[in-house]
Amino acid sequence: MNTVEPIRDPKKILAIKKNLREEPDKRNYLLFCMGINLALRAGDLLKIKVSDILDGKGEIKEYLYITESKTKKQRKIKMNEAIREALNYYLSKAKVFNPDQYLFKSKRSNKPLDNVGLWYLIKKWTKAVGLEGERYSSHSFRKTWGYQARKYHGASIEMISEKLGHRSTTVTKRYIGINREEVNKMEEDINI
């Protein structure tokens, strides 16, 4: 089965962030940080405009309001500290003035980066930190958020399911990559 994987190892996430922060183009650092923290589908992430994240005074908004393309649901997403840090860093380096500008512009036009371009970048980023043998794509952003929320932050499957907009926790369990290996490890670790 050829499934997309979450980035499971927090050290790999930090390594990708470090690599991207050192690149001349600061857009990619912001793209990765927002991607793994917002847990949006790629199409929704790539359509974010400057006006979606900055108020009229140029301050970062507290919440991102978005209508999901797939479900047509309105979402209100807290701009957490990691997103705020990445935005402040990006905005201190980039010249972003037009509120109608896409935050993640293509290098070739004023249009947003497309899904194929994002897929290529994620392949490059994961390969650079030794994750080339796995299957990573733009969907890895959402899956990474869900996996990390459960594994390292104690979020319940029900809360993750709600955040990702899944209809059932069964879908969420499969989606975030709970596999037999993890269940076996849990069985070994819990000795009552």
C-alpha positions in Angstrom: 0.0 0.0 0.0 1.5 3.3 -1.1 0.4 5.8 1.7 1.7 9.2 2.5 3.5 9.3 5.9 3.6 11.9 8.6 7.0 13.1 9.7 7.2 11.1 12.9 10.6 12.2 14.4 10.6 15.6 16.0 14.3 15.9 15.4 13.7 15.6 11.7 11.1 18.4 11.9 13.7 20.6 13.7 16.4 19.7 11.1 14.1 20.7 8.2 13.2 24.0 10.0 16.9 24.6 10.5 17.8 23.9 6.9 15.0 26.1 5.6 15.8 29.0 7.9 19.3 29.0 6.4 18.1 29.2 2.8 18.1 32.6 1.1 14.4 32.3 0.3 12.5 32.7 3.6 9.2 31.7 2.0 10.0 28.0 2.4 10.6 28.3 6.1 7.2 30.0 6.6 5.5 27.5 4.3 6.8 24.5 6.3 6.1 26.0 9.7 2.6 27.1 8.7 2.0 23.8 6.9 2.7 21.6 9.9 1.0 23.9 12.4 -2.2 24.8 10.5 -2.9 21.2 9.3 -4.8 22.5 6.2 -5.1 20.7 2.9 -2.4 21.9 0.5 -4.9 23.8 -1.7 -6.2 25.8 1.2 -2.7 26.5 2.6 -1.4 27.8 -0.7 -4.4 30.2 -1.2 -3.6 32.1 2.0 -3.2 35.8 1.2 -1.3 38.5 3.2 -4.7 40.0 4.2 -5.6 36.7 5.8 -2.8 36.9 8.3 -2.2 40.6 8.7 -4.6 43.2 9.9 -4.9 46.7 8.5 -2.0 47.9 10.8 0.3 45.2 9.6 0.0 43.2 12.8 -0.4 39.4 12.8 -4.0 38.4 13.3 -4.9 36.1 16.2 -6.9 33.8 14.1 -6.9 32.6 10.5 -10.4 32.4 9.0 -10.7 30.1 6.0 -13.3 28.3 4.1 -12.1 24.8 3.2 -12.2 24.1 -0.5 -13.1 20.4 -0.1 -15.8 20.7 2.6 -16.9 24.3 2.3 -16.7 24.5 6.1 -15.7 27.8 7.7 -12.6 27.3 9.9 -11.2 29.6 12.6 -7.6 28.5 13.4 -5.5 30.0 16.2 -2.2 31.4 15.0 0.0 29.6 17.5 3.4 30.7 18.7 5.3 28.7 16.1 3.3 30.3 13.3 3.8 33.8 14.8 7.5 33.3 15.1 7.8 32.1 11.5 5.6 35.0 10.3 7.7 37.5 12.2 10.9 36.1 10.8 9.5 36.0 7.2 8.1 39.5 7.4 11.3 40.9 8.8 13.2 39.6 5.7 10.6 39.7 2.9 9.0 42.7 1.2 5.3 42.0 1.6 3.1 45.0 1.1 0.1 44.0 -1.0 -2.7 42.6 1.1 -4.1 40.8 -2.0 -0.7 39.0 -2.6 -0.5 35.3 -2.0 1.7 34.5 0.9 3.2 31.5 -0.9 3.7 32.9 -4.4 5.1 31.0 -7.2 8.6 32.0 -8.3 7.4 32.5 -11.9 4.2 34.5 -11.4 2.0 36.3 -8.9 -0.1 33.1 -8.6 0.2 30.9 -5.6 2.7 28.0 -5.6 0.8 24.9 -6.9 0.5 21.5 -5.4 3.1 20.0 -7.7 5.6 22.7 -6.7 4.8 22.0 -3.0 5.2 18.2 -3.6 8.6 18.8 -5.1 9.7 21.0 -2.2 8.6 18.5 0.4 10.4 15.7 -1.3 13.6 17.8 -1.3 13.2 18.9 2.3 12.6 15.3 3.6 15.4 13.8 1.5 17.8 16.4 2.9 17.2 15.1 6.5 17.4 11.4 5.5 13.7 10.6 5.0 14.1 9.7 1.3 13.0 6.1 1.8 9.6 7.1 3.0 6.6 8.5 1.2 6.1 12.2 1.9 4.0 14.8 0.1 1.9 17.9 0.9 -0.5 15.7 2.8 2.3 14.9 5.2 1.8 18.4 6.7 -1.7 17.5 8.0 -0.6 14.0 9.0 2.4 15.3 10.8 0.3 17.7 12.9 -2.1 14.9 13.9 0.7 12.4 14.6 2.7 14.9 16.7 -0.4 16.1 18.5 -1.2 12.6 19.6 2.3 11.2 20.2 4.0 14.1 21.9 1.3 16.4 23.1 -1.3 14.0 24.4 -4.2 15.1 22.2 -7.0 12.7 22.1 -8.0 11.0 18.8 -11.4 12.8 19.1 -9.8 16.2 19.3 -7.5 15.5 16.4 -10.4 14.2 14.4 -12.3 17.4 15.1 -9.2 19.6 14.1 -8.8 17.6 10.8 -12.5 17.6 10.1 -12.8 13.8 9.9 -16.2 12.2 10.4 -14.9 9.3 12.5 -12.0 8.5 14.8 -11.3 5.4 12.8 -10.5 7.5 9.8 -8.2 9.7 12.0 -6.4 6.7 13.5 -5.6 5.4 10.0 -4.8 8.9 8.7 -2.2 9.8 11.3 -0.4 6.5 10.9 -1.1 4.5 14.0 0.3 1.2 12.9 0.7 -2.2 14.3 4.3 -1.5 15.3 3.2 1.3 17.6 0.4 -0.9 19.1 3.0 -3.6 19.8 5.3 -1.1 21.5 2.5 0.2 23.6 1.6 -3.4 24.6 5.1 -4.0 25.6 5.4 -0.7 27.6 2.2 -0.9 29.6 2.6 -3.4 32.4 -0.3 -3.2 34.8 
